């Protein structure tokens, strides 16, 4: 199986069955992310303790790329600090913009989304959950 086909299957799976989808009771941090061009509207809710994300959930309506990105990101967030999230978000942004970069081992399954970089109009969809999480980490619920 070609790597791009595997990546496509992972993205489709996260869209069909998003992980950590729903509301988070007792969230300490939250933010809403919107993309007016395609209609994405997500809410990210986090429970942060001792400077680390303990639990993360997202809800709302979004396209397949945004949903898959949010699903993978919510799984990845557990135990991460705000600084680690921001650093990984920057590496993710770089991966989307440069196909010659190797996968980032820190990002794990999220590397599958780098295929979106071939479609510049969809990059904003892959990045919206990251931007929303960073915004949530800088606010309180």
N, CA, C and O atoms as a GROMACS GRO file, in nm:
protein
  564
    1UNK      N    1   0.086  -0.119   0.000
    1UNK     CA    2   0.000   0.000   0.000
    1UNK      C    3   0.089   0.124   0.000
    1UNK      O    4   0.183   0.134   0.080
    2UNK      N    5   0.060   0.216  -0.089
    2UNK     CA    6   0.136   0.341  -0.097
    2UNK      C    7   0.113   0.424   0.028
    2UNK      O    8   0.005   0.422   0.087
    3UNK      N    9   0.217   0.498   0.068
    3UNK     CA   10   0.210   0.579   0.189
    3UNK      C   11   0.098   0.682   0.180
    3UNK      O   12   0.028   0.705   0.279
    4UNK      N   13   0.081   0.746   0.064
    4UNK     CA   14  -0.025   0.847   0.053
    4UNK      C   15  -0.164   0.784   0.067
    4UNK      O   16  -0.256   0.848   0.118
    5UNK      N   17  -0.179   0.660   0.023
    5UNK     CA   18  -0.308   0.591   0.038
    5UNK      C   19  -0.334   0.559   0.187
    5UNK      O   20  -0.447   0.572   0.236
    6UNK      N   21  -0.228   0.517   0.257
    6UNK     CA   22  -0.241   0.491   0.400
    6UNK      C   23  -0.279   0.619   0.473
    6UNK      O   24  -0.368   0.619   0.558
    7UNK      N   25  -0.211   0.730   0.439
    7UNK     CA   26  -0.243   0.858   0.500
    7UNK      C   27  -0.389   0.894   0.476
    7UNK      O   28  -0.458   0.940   0.567
    8UNK      N   29  -0.436   0.873   0.354
    8UNK     CA   30  -0.575   0.904   0.321
    8UNK      C   31  -0.671   0.820   0.406
    8UNK      O   32  -0.772   0.872   0.453
    9UNK      N   33  -0.640   0.694   0.424
    9UNK     CA   34  -0.726   0.607   0.505
    9UNK      C   35  -0.732   0.652   0.650
    9UNK      O   36  -0.838   0.649   0.712
   10UNK      N   37  -0.619   0.694   0.705
   10UNK     CA   38  -0.615   0.741   0.844
   10UNK      C   39  -0.699   0.868   0.858
   10UNK      O   40  -0.775   0.881   0.954
   11UNK      N   41  -0.687   0.960   0.764
   11UNK     CA   42  -0.765   1.084   0.768
   11UNK      C   43  -0.914   1.053   0.759
   11UNK      O   44  -0.993   1.109   0.834
   12UNK      N   45  -0.953   0.964   0.668
   12UNK     CA   46  -1.094   0.928   0.653
   12UNK      C   47  -1.148   0.862   0.779
   12UNK      O   48  -1.262   0.887   0.819
   13UNK      N   49  -1.067   0.777   0.842
   13UNK     CA   50  -1.110   0.711   0.965
   13UNK      C   51  -1.135   0.812   1.077
   13UNK      O   52  -1.235   0.803   1.148
   14UNK      N   53  -1.044   0.908   1.092
   14UNK     CA   54  -1.062   1.010   1.196
   14UNK      C   55  -1.181   1.101   1.167
   14UNK      O   56  -1.243   1.154   1.259
   15UNK      N   57  -1.214   1.119   1.040
   15UNK     CA   58  -1.332   1.198   1.006
   15UNK      C   59  -1.459   1.120   1.037
   15UNK      O   60  -1.553   1.176   1.095
   16UNK      N   61  -1.464   0.993   1.000
   16UNK     CA   62  -1.584   0.911   1.022
   16UNK      C   63  -1.609   0.885   1.171
   16UNK      O   64  -1.723   0.887   1.217
   17UNK      N   65  -1.502   0.860   1.244
   17UNK     CA   66  -1.512   0.826   1.386
   17UNK      C   67  -1.415   0.913   1.466
   17UNK      O   68  -1.313   0.865   1.514
   18UNK      N   69  -1.447   1.042   1.480
   18UNK     CA   70  -1.353   1.130   1.550
   18UNK      C   71  -1.336   1.090   1.697
   18UNK      O   72  -1.432   1.057   1.766
   19UNK      N   73  -1.212   1.094   1.741
   19UNK     CA   74  -1.180   1.066   1.881
   19UNK      C   75  -1.193   1.195   1.961
   19UNK      O   76  -1.170   1.304   1.911
   20UNK      N   77  -1.231   1.178   2.087
   20UNK     CA   78  -1.242   1.291   2.180
   20UNK      C   79  -1.339   1.397   2.127
   20UNK      O   80  -1.314   1.517   2.139
   21UNK      N   81  -1.449   1.352   2.068
   21UNK     CA   82  -1.551   1.442   2.016
   21UNK      C   83  -1.663   1.454   2.118
   21UNK      O   84  -1.715   1.353   2.166
   22UNK      N   85  -1.699   1.575   2.152
   22UNK     CA   86  -1.805   1.601   2.248
   22UNK      C   87  -1.764   1.713   2.342
   22UNK      O   88  -1.660   1.776   2.324
   23UNK      N   89  -1.846   1.736   2.440
   23UNK     CA   90  -1.817   1.841   2.538
   23UNK      C   91  -1.739   1.784   2.654
   23UNK      O   92  -1.751   1.666   2.687
   24UNK      N   93  -1.657   1.868   2.717
   24UNK     CA   94  -1.574   1.829   2.829
   24UNK      C   95  -1.624   1.897   2.956
   24UNK      O   96  -1.606   2.017   2.974
   25UNK      N   97  -1.685   1.820   3.042
   25UNK     CA   98  -1.730   1.873   3.170
   25UNK      C   99  -1.608   1.911   3.254
   25UNK      O  100  -1.510   1.836   3.259
   26UNK      N  101  -1.615   2.025   3.318
   26UNK     CA  102  -1.505   2.069   3.403
   26UNK      C  103  -1.384   2.123   3.329
   26UNK      O  104  -1.274   2.125   3.384
   27UNK      N  105  -1.405   2.167   3.206
   27UNK     CA  106  -1.293   2.223   3.129
   27UNK      C  107  -1.239   2.348   3.199
   27UNK      O  108  -1.315   2.428   3.254
   28UNK      N  109  -1.108   2.362   3.197
   28UNK     CA  110  -1.044   2.480   3.256
   28UNK      C  111  -1.009   2.584   3.150
   28UNK      O  112  -0.989   2.701   3.182
   29UNK      N  113  -1.000   2.540   3.025
   29UNK     CA  114  -0.963   2.628   2.914
   29UNK      C  115  -1.049   2.592   2.793
   29UNK      O  116  -1.080   2.475   2.770
   30UNK      N  117  -1.088   2.693   2.716
   30UNK     CA  118  -1.165   2.667   2.595
   30UNK      C  119  -1.147   2.780   2.495
   30UNK      O  120  -1.110   2.892   2.531
   31UNK      N  121  -1.173   2.748   2.369
   31UNK     CA  122  -1.170   2.848   2.263
   31UNK      C  123  -1.251   2.796   2.145
   31UNK      O  124  -1.264   2.675   2.125
   32UNK      N  125  -1.303   2.889   2.069
   32UNK     CA  126  -1.378   2.856   1.948
   32UNK      C  127  -1.292   2.892   1.828
   32UNK      O  128  -1.228   2.998   1.824
   33UNK      N  129  -1.291   2.803   1.731
   33UNK     CA  130  -1.220   2.827   1.606
   33UNK      C  131  -1.318   2.825   1.491
   33UNK      O  132  -1.400   2.734   1.480
   34UNK      N  133  -1.309   2.925   1.406
   34UNK     CA  134  -1.402   2.935   1.293
   34UNK      C  135  -1.324   2.963   1.165
   34UNK      O  136  -1.222   3.032   1.165
   35UNK      N  137  -1.376   2.907   1.057
   35UNK     CA  138  -1.324   2.938   0.924
   35UNK      C  139  -1.446   2.976   0.839
   35UNK      O  140  -1.523   2.890   0.797
   36UNK      N  141  -1.460   3.105   0.816
   36UNK     CA  142  -1.575   3.156   0.743
   36UNK      C  143  -1.581   3.113   0.598
   36UNK      O  144  -1.688   3.112   0.538
   37UNK      N  145  -1.467   3.075   0.540
   37UNK     CA  146  -1.466   3.035   0.399
   37UNK      C  147  -1.534   2.900   0.377
   37UNK      O  148  -1.603   2.881   0.276
   38UNK      N  149  -1.514   2.808   0.469
   38UNK     CA  150  -1.574   2.675   0.449
   38UNK      C  151  -1.680   2.640   0.553
   38UNK      O  152  -1.744   2.536   0.542
   39UNK      N  153  -1.698   2.725   0.652
   39UNK     CA  154  -1.802   2.702   0.751
   39UNK      C  155  -1.761   2.622   0.873
   39UNK      O  156  -1.846   2.590   0.956
   40UNK      N  157  -1.634   2.590   0.887
   40UNK     CA  158  -1.589   2.518   1.007
   40UNK      C  159  -1.616   2.603   1.130
   40UNK      O  160  -1.592   2.724   1.131
   41UNK      N  161  -1.665   2.538   1.234
   41UNK     CA  162  -1.692   2.605   1.362
   41UNK      C  163  -1.673   2.501   1.471
   41UNK      O  164  -1.761   2.419   1.495
   42UNK      N  165  -1.556   2.505   1.537
   42UNK     CA  166  -1.526   2.407   1.640
   42UNK      C  167  -1.504   2.474   1.775
   42UNK      O  168  -1.461   2.589   1.784
   43UNK      N  169  -1.533   2.399   1.877
   43UNK     CA  170  -1.506   2.440   2.015
   43UNK      C  171  -1.408   2.340   2.072
   43UNK      O  172  -1.434   2.220   2.070
   44UNK      N  173  -1.296   2.388   2.123
   44UNK     CA  174  -1.195   2.305   2.189
   44UNK      C  175  -1.206   2.332   2.338
   44UNK      O  176  -1.204   2.447   2.382
   45UNK      N  177  -1.216   2.225   2.415
   45UNK     CA  178  -1.222   2.236   2.561
   45UNK      C  179  -1.111   2.149   2.620
   45UNK      O  180  -1.093   2.034   2.581
   46UNK      N  181  -1.038   2.207   2.714
   46UNK     CA  182  -0.924   2.139   2.775
   46UNK      C  183  -0.937   2.138   2.926
   46UNK      O  184  -0.995   2.230   2.985
   47UNK      N  185  -0.883   2.036   2.987
   47UNK     CA  186  -0.864   2.036   3.131
   47UNK      C  187  -0.713   2.037   3.150
   47UNK      O  188  -0.643   1.943   3.115
   48UNK      N  189  -0.665   2.148   3.208
   48UNK     CA  190  -0.521   2.168   3.228
   48UNK      C  191  -0.494   2.171   3.377
   48UNK      O  192  -0.565   2.236   3.454
   49UNK      N  193  -0.391   2.099   3.418
   49UNK     CA  194  -0.351   2.095   3.558
   49UNK      C  195  -0.199   2.086   3.563
   49UNK      O  196  -0.137   2.012   3.486
   50UNK      N  197  -0.140   2.162   3.654
   50UNK     CA  198   0.004   2.162   3.672
   50UNK      C  199   0.077   2.190   3.540
   50UNK      O  200   0.183   2.133   3.513
   51UNK      N  201   0.019   2.278   3.459
   51UNK     CA  202   0.083   2.320   3.335
   51UNK      C  203   0.076   2.222   3.219
   51UNK      O  204   0.141   2.243   3.117
   52UNK      N  205  -0.002   2.117   3.234
   52UNK     CA  206  -0.012   2.015   3.129
   52UNK      C  207  -0.157   1.984   3.097
   52UNK      O  208  -0.245   1.989   3.184
   53UNK      N  209  -0.181   1.952   2.971
   53UNK     CA  210  -0.315   1.914   2.927
   53UNK      C  211  -0.343   1.774   2.982
   53UNK      O  212  -0.270   1.679   2.953
   54UNK      N  213  -0.448   1.763   3.060
   54UNK     CA  214  -0.488   1.633   3.116
   54UNK      C  215  -0.594   1.566   3.031
   54UNK      O  216  -0.596   1.444   3.018
   55UNK      N  217  -0.681   1.647   2.971
   55UNK     CA  218  -0.788   1.593   2.888
   55UNK      C  219  -0.826   1.698   2.784
   55UNK      O  220  -0.818   1.818   2.811
   56UNK      N  221  -0.866   1.653   2.666
   56UNK     CA  222  -0.903   1.744   2.558
   56UNK      C  223  -1.020   1.686   2.479
   56UNK      O  224  -1.026   1.566   2.452
   57UNK      N  225  -1.112   1.774   2.442
   57UNK     CA  226  -1.228   1.736   2.362
   57UNK      C  227  -1.256   1.848   2.263
   57UNK      O  228  -1.219   1.964   2.285
   58UNK      N  229  -1.322   1.813   2.152
   58UNK     CA  230  -1.368   1.914   2.059
   58UNK      C  231  -1.510   1.881   2.017
   58UNK      O  232  -1.553   1.766   2.022
   59UNK      N  233  -1.581   1.984   1.975
   59UNK     CA  234  -1.718   1.966   1.927
   59UNK      C  235  -1.742   2.069   1.817
   59UNK      O  236  -1.659   2.157   1.794
   60UNK      N  237  -1.855   2.057   1.751
   60UNK     CA  238  -1.892   2.151   1.646
   60UNK      C  239  -1.906   2.082   1.512
   60UNK      O  240  -1.913   1.960   1.504
   61UNK      N  241  -1.909   2.163   1.408
   61UNK     CA  242  -1.922   2.110   1.273
   61UNK      C  243  -1.802   2.157   1.191
   61UNK      O  244  -1.758   2.271   1.202
   62UNK      N  245  -1.752   2.065   1.109
   62UNK     CA  246  -1.632   2.097   1.031
   62UNK      C  247  -1.619   2.000   0.914
   62UNK      O  248  -1.681   1.894   0.912
   63UNK      N  249  -1.537   2.040   0.820
   63UNK     CA  250  -1.507   1.954   0.704
   63UNK      C  251  -1.423   1.835   0.749
   63UNK      O  252  -1.379   1.828   0.864
   64UNK      N  253  -1.401   1.742   0.658
   64UNK     CA  254  -1.328   1.619   0.689
   64UNK      C  255  -1.185   1.647   0.737
   64UNK      O  256  -1.138   1.583   0.831
   65UNK      N  257  -1.117   1.741   0.674
   65UNK     CA  258  -0.978   1.770   0.712
   65UNK      C  259  -0.971   1.830   0.852
   65UNK      O  260  -0.888   1.789   0.933
   66UNK      N  261  -1.056   1.927   0.881
   66UNK     CA  262  -1.057   1.989   1.014
   66UNK      C  263  -1.094   1.886   1.120
   66UNK      O  264  -1.032   1.881   1.227
   67UNK      N  265  -1.195   1.805   1.092
   67UNK     CA  266  -1.238   1.702   1.187
   67UNK      C  267  -1.125   1.603   1.214
   67UNK      O  268  -1.098   1.570   1.330
   68UNK      N  269  -1.061   1.554   1.110
   68UNK     CA  270  -0.951   1.459   1.127
   68UNK      C  271  -0.834   1.522   1.204
   68UNK      O  272  -0.776   1.459   1.292
   69UNK      N  273  -0.801   1.645   1.169
   69UNK     CA  274  -0.693   1.715   1.238
   69UNK      C  275  -0.724   1.732   1.386
   69UNK      O  276  -0.639   1.707   1.471
   70UNK      N  277  -0.846   1.774   1.417
   70UNK     CA  278  -0.887   1.792   1.556
   70UNK      C  279  -0.885   1.659   1.631
   70UNK      O  280  -0.839   1.653   1.745
   71UNK      N  281  -0.933   1.554   1.568
   71UNK     CA  282  -0.936   1.422   1.631
   71UNK      C  283  -0.795   1.375   1.666
   71UNK      O  284  -0.770   1.331   1.778
   72UNK      N  285  -0.704   1.384   1.571
   72UNK     CA  286  -0.566   1.341   1.596
   72UNK      C  287  -0.500   1.429   1.702
   72UNK      O  288  -0.428   1.379   1.789
   73UNK      N  289  -0.526   1.558   1.695
   73UNK     CA  290  -0.465   1.650   1.790
   73UNK      C  291  -0.515   1.626   1.931
   73UNK      O  292  -0.436   1.628   2.025
   74UNK      N  293  -0.645   1.602   1.950
   74UNK     CA  294  -0.699   1.579   2.084
   74UNK      C  295  -0.637   1.454   2.145
   74UNK      O  296  -0.610   1.451   2.265
   75UNK      N  297  -0.613   1.351   2.064
   75UNK     CA  298  -0.546   1.230   2.115
   75UNK      C  299  -0.403   1.260   2.157
   75UNK      O  300  -0.355   1.210   2.259
   76UNK      N  301  -0.336   1.341   2.079
   76UNK     CA  302  -0.194   1.370   2.099
   76UNK      C  303  -0.170   1.460   2.220
   76UNK      O  304  -0.064   1.452   2.282
   77UNK      N  305  -0.265   1.545   2.255
   77UNK     CA  306  -0.244   1.650   2.356
   77UNK      C  307  -0.217   1.601   2.498
   77UNK      O  308  -0.147   1.670   2.573
   78UNK      N  309  -0.269   1.487   2.536
   78UNK     CA  310  -0.260   1.442   2.675
   78UNK      C  311  -0.116   1.444   2.727
   78UNK      O  312  -0.027   1.384   2.668
   79UNK      N  313  -0.096   1.515   2.837
   79UNK     CA  314   0.034   1.523   2.902
   79UNK      C  315   0.126   1.631   2.849
   79UNK      O  316   0.237   1.649   2.901
   80UNK      N  317   0.083   1.704   2.746
   80UNK     CA  318   0.170   1.805   2.685
   80UNK      C  319   0.155   1.941   2.752
   80UNK      O  320   0.047   1.977   2.799
   81UNK      N  321   0.265   2.014   2.757
   81UNK     CA  322   0.263   2.150   2.810
   81UNK      C  323   0.226   2.247   2.698
   81UNK      O  324   0.232   2.211   2.580
   82UNK      N  325   0.189   2.369   2.735
   82UNK     CA  326   0.156   2.472   2.636
   82UNK      C  327   0.275   2.498   2.544
   82UNK      O  328   0.258   2.514   2.423
   83UNK      N  329   0.394   2.501   2.600
   83UNK     CA  330   0.515   2.525   2.519
   83UNK      C  331   0.534   2.411   2.419
   83UNK      O  332   0.563   2.436   2.302
   84UNK      N  333   0.518   2.287   2.462
   84UNK     CA  334   0.532   2.172   2.372
   84UNK      C  335   0.429   2.177   2.260
   84UNK      O  336   0.459   2.143   2.146
   85UNK      N  337   0.307   2.219   2.293
   85UNK     CA  338   0.201   2.229   2.192
   85UNK      C  339   0.237   2.336   2.089
   85UNK      O  340   0.224   2.313   1.969
   86UNK      N  341   0.282   2.450   2.135
   86UNK     CA  342   0.319   2.558   2.042
   86UNK      C  343   0.436   2.516   1.952
   86UNK      O  344   0.435   2.543   1.832
   87UNK      N  345   0.536   2.451   2.010
   87UNK     CA  346   0.651   2.406   1.931
   87UNK      C  347   0.608   2.303   1.826
   87UNK      O  348   0.650   2.311   1.711
   88UNK      N  349   0.526   2.207   1.867
   88UNK     CA  350   0.479   2.105   1.773
   88UNK      C  351   0.390   2.167   1.666
   88UNK      O  352   0.393   2.124   1.550
   89UNK      N  353   0.311   2.266   1.704
   89UNK     CA  354   0.227   2.336   1.606
   89UNK      C  355   0.310   2.404   1.499
   89UNK      O  356   0.273   2.407   1.382
   90UNK      N  357   0.423   2.459   1.539
   90UNK     CA  358   0.513   2.523   1.442
   90UNK      C  359   0.575   2.418   1.351
   90UNK      O  360   0.586   2.440   1.230
   91UNK      N  361   0.616   2.304   1.407
   91UNK     CA  362   0.671   2.197   1.323
   91UNK      C  363   0.565   2.145   1.225
   91UNK      O  364   0.595   2.116   1.109
   92UNK      N  365   0.441   2.134   1.272
   92UNK     CA  366   0.332   2.090   1.186
   92UNK      C  367   0.311   2.188   1.072
   92UNK      O  368   0.293   2.148   0.957
   93UNK      N  369   0.314   2.317   1.102
   93UNK     CA  370   0.300   2.420   0.999
   93UNK      C  371   0.411   2.406   0.895
   93UNK      O  372   0.385   2.417   0.775
   94UNK      N  373   0.532   2.380   0.941
   94UNK     CA  374   0.644   2.363   0.848
   94UNK      C  375   0.626   2.240   0.760
   94UNK      O  376   0.655   2.244   0.641
   95UNK      N  377   0.579   2.130   0.819
   95UNK     CA  378   0.555   2.008   0.741
   95UNK      C  379   0.453   2.030   0.631
   95UNK      O  380   0.467   1.979   0.520
   96UNK      N  381   0.349   2.107   0.662
   96UNK     CA  382   0.246   2.134   0.563
   96UNK      C  383   0.300   2.217   0.447
   96UNK      O  384   0.249   2.209   0.335
   97UNK      N  385   0.402   2.296   0.473
   97UNK     CA  386   0.455   2.384   0.371
   97UNK      C  387   0.578   2.332   0.297
   97UNK      O  388   0.623   2.394   0.201
   98UNK      N  389   0.632   2.218   0.342
   98UNK     CA  390   0.756   2.170   0.281
   98UNK      C  391   0.753   2.017   0.274
   98UNK      O  392   0.784   1.949   0.372
   99UNK      N  393   0.717   1.964   0.159
   99UNK     CA  394   0.704   1.820   0.139
   99UNK      C  395   0.837   1.746   0.154
   99UNK      O  396   0.838   1.625   0.174
  100UNK      N  397   0.950   1.818   0.143
  100UNK     CA  398   1.080   1.751   0.152
  100UNK      C  399   1.123   1.723   0.296
  100UNK      O  400   1.218   1.648   0.318
  101UNK      N  401   1.056   1.782   0.393
  101UNK     CA  402   1.090   1.756   0.532
  101UNK      C  403   1.046   1.614   0.570
  101UNK      O  404   0.942   1.567   0.524
  102UNK      N  405   1.126   1.546   0.654
  102UNK     CA  406   1.084   1.413   0.698
  102UNK      C  407   0.972   1.423   0.802
  102UNK      O  408   0.953   1.528   0.863
  103UNK      N  409   0.900   1.313   0.822
  103UNK     CA  410   0.799   1.309   0.927
  103UNK      C  411   0.864   1.346   1.060
  103UNK      O  412   0.981   1.318   1.084
  104UNK      N  413   0.787   1.410   1.146
  104UNK     CA  414   0.834   1.448   1.278
  104UNK      C  415   0.792   1.340   1.377
  104UNK      O  416   0.672   1.320   1.398
  105UNK      N  417   0.886   1.269   1.440
  105UNK     CA  418   0.850   1.160   1.531
  105UNK      C  419   0.765   1.206   1.650
  105UNK      O  420   0.686   1.127   1.703
  106UNK      N  421   0.780   1.331   1.691
  106UNK     CA  422   0.701   1.382   1.802
  106UNK      C  423   0.552   1.385   1.766
  106UNK      O  424   0.466   1.365   1.853
  107UNK      N  425   0.521   1.410   1.640
  107UNK     CA  426   0.382   1.425   1.596
  107UNK      C  427   0.311   1.292   1.574
  107UNK      O  428   0.188   1.289   1.569
  108UNK      N  429   0.383   1.185   1.559
  108UNK     CA  430   0.321   1.054   1.540
  108UNK      C  431   0.223   1.052   1.424
  108UNK      O  432   0.257   1.093   1.313
  109UNK      N  433   0.103   1.005   1.450
  109UNK     CA  434   0.001   0.989   1.347
  109UNK      C  435  -0.036   1.120   1.278
  109UNK      O  436  -0.083   1.120   1.164
  110UNK      N  437  -0.016   1.231   1.345
  110UNK     CA  438  -0.048   1.362   1.288
  110UNK      C  439   0.030   1.387   1.159
  110UNK      O  440  -0.013   1.467   1.075
  111UNK      N  441   0.143   1.321   1.142
  111UNK     CA  442   0.219   1.333   1.019
  111UNK      C  443   0.136   1.298   0.896
  111UNK      O  444   0.165   1.346   0.786
  112UNK      N  445   0.034   1.217   0.911
  112UNK     CA  446  -0.054   1.180   0.799
  112UNK      C  447  -0.115   1.304   0.733
  112UNK      O  448  -0.140   1.304   0.612
  113UNK      N  449  -0.137   1.407   0.810
  113UNK     CA  450  -0.200   1.528   0.757
  113UNK      C  451  -0.108   1.609   0.667
  113UNK      O  452  -0.154   1.702   0.600
  114UNK      N  453   0.018   1.576   0.662
  114UNK     CA  454   0.109   1.652   0.578
  114UNK      C  455   0.071   1.643   0.432
  114UNK      O  456   0.107   1.730   0.353
  115UNK      N  457  -0.002   1.539   0.392
  115UNK     CA  458  -0.050   1.525   0.254
  115UNK      C  459  -0.140   1.642   0.215
  115UNK      O  460  -0.152   1.675   0.097
  116UNK      N  461  -0.203   1.705   0.313
  116UNK     CA  462  -0.289   1.821   0.288
  116UNK      C  463  -0.209   1.936   0.230
  116UNK      O  464  -0.264   2.021   0.159
  117UNK      N  465  -0.080   1.941   0.259
  117UNK     CA  466   0.005   2.047   0.208
  117UNK      C  467   0.007   2.057   0.056
  117UNK      O  468   0.043   2.161   0.001
  118UNK      N  469  -0.032   1.949  -0.011
  118UNK     CA  470  -0.039   1.950  -0.157
  118UNK      C  471  -0.158   2.033  -0.208
  118UNK      O  472  -0.168   2.063  -0.327
  119UNK      N  473  -0.248   2.068  -0.116
  119UNK     CA  474  -0.369   2.143  -0.150
  119UNK      C  475  -0.374   2.271  -0.066
  119UNK      O  476  -0.438   2.274   0.038
  120UNK      N  477  -0.305   2.377  -0.112
  120UNK     CA  478  -0.291   2.498  -0.031
  120UNK      C  479  -0.422   2.553   0.025
  120UNK      O  480  -0.424   2.610   0.134
  121UNK      N  481  -0.530   2.537  -0.046
  121UNK     CA  482  -0.658   2.589   0.003
  121UNK      C  483  -0.708   2.511   0.124
  121UNK      O  484  -0.795   2.560   0.196
  122UNK      N  485  -0.656   2.391   0.149
  122UNK     CA  486  -0.701   2.308   0.261
  122UNK      C  487  -0.608   2.315   0.382
  122UNK      O  488  -0.641   2.264   0.489
  123UNK      N  489  -0.492   2.377   0.366
  123UNK     CA  490  -0.396   2.386   0.477
  123UNK      C  491  -0.460   2.455   0.597
  123UNK      O  492  -0.438   2.414   0.711
  124UNK      N  493  -0.538   2.559   0.572
  124UNK     CA  494  -0.601   2.630   0.684
  124UNK      C  495  -0.694   2.538   0.763
  124UNK      O  496  -0.710   2.555   0.884
  125UNK      N  497  -0.755   2.439   0.696
  125UNK     CA  498  -0.842   2.343   0.764
  125UNK      C  499  -0.762   2.255   0.860
  125UNK      O  500  -0.806   2.229   0.972
  126UNK      N  501  -0.647   2.209   0.815
  126UNK     CA  502  -0.562   2.125   0.900
  126UNK      C  503  -0.507   2.203   1.018
  126UNK      O  504  -0.486   2.147   1.126
  127UNK      N  505  -0.482   2.333   0.999
  127UNK     CA  506  -0.422   2.416   1.105
  127UNK      C  507  -0.524   2.471   1.204
  127UNK      O  508  -0.486   2.507   1.316
  128UNK      N  509  -0.652   2.480   1.166
  128UNK     CA  510  -0.752   2.541   1.254
  128UNK      C  511  -0.756   2.479   1.394
  128UNK      O  512  -0.757   2.554   1.492
  129UNK      N  513  -0.758   2.347   1.410
  129UNK     CA  514  -0.758   2.292   1.546
  129UNK      C  515  -0.635   2.332   1.627
  129UNK      O  516  -0.646   2.358   1.747
  130UNK      N  517  -0.519   2.336   1.563
  130UNK     CA  518  -0.396   2.377   1.633
  130UNK      C  519  -0.408   2.520   1.681
  130UNK      O  520  -0.376   2.550   1.796
  131UNK      N  521  -0.452   2.608   1.594
  131UNK     CA  522  -0.467   2.748   1.631
  131UNK      C  523  -0.568   2.763   1.745
  131UNK      O  524  -0.550   2.846   1.834
  132UNK      N  525  -0.671   2.683   1.742
  132UNK     CA  526  -0.775   2.692   1.845
  132UNK      C  527  -0.724   2.640   1.979
  132UNK      O  528  -0.756   2.697   2.084
  133UNK      N  529  -0.645   2.534   1.977
  133UNK     CA  530  -0.586   2.482   2.101
  133UNK      C  531  -0.491   2.584   2.162
  133UNK      O  532  -0.493   2.606   2.283
  134UNK      N  533  -0.407   2.646   2.081
  134UNK     CA  534  -0.314   2.748   2.133
  134UNK      C  535  -0.394   2.864   2.195
  134UNK      O  536  -0.358   2.914   2.301
  135UNK      N  537  -0.502   2.905   2.128
  135UNK     CA  538  -0.587   3.010   2.182
  135UNK      C  539  -0.650   2.966   2.314
  135UNK      O  540  -0.657   3.045   2.408
  136UNK      N  541  -0.694   2.842   2.322
  136UNK     CA  542  -0.756   2.791   2.445
  136UNK      C  543  -0.655   2.790   2.559
  136UNK      O  544  -0.688   2.825   2.672
  137UNK      N  545  -0.532   2.750   2.529
  137UNK     CA  546  -0.429   2.743   2.634
  137UNK      C  547  -0.394   2.881   2.690
  137UNK      O  548  -0.343   2.892   2.802
  138UNK      N  549  -0.423   2.984   2.614
  138UNK     CA  550  -0.394   3.120   2.664
  138UNK      C  551  -0.517   3.186   2.728
  138UNK      O  552  -0.515   3.305   2.758
  139UNK      N  553  -0.622   3.109   2.747
  139UNK     CA  554  -0.744   3.162   2.809
  139UNK      C  555  -0.794   3.067   2.917
  139UNK      O  556  -0.740   2.958   2.937
  140UNK      N  557  -0.898   3.109   2.983
  140UNK     CA  558  -0.964   3.024   3.082
  140UNK      C  559  -1.104   2.994   3.033
  140UNK      O  560  -1.162   3.072   2.958
  141UNK      N  561  -1.158   2.881   3.075
  141UNK     CA  562  -1.294   2.841   3.033
  141UNK      C  563  -1.399   2.931   3.096
  141UNK      O  564  -1.518   2.912   3.072
   0.00000   0.00000   0.00000
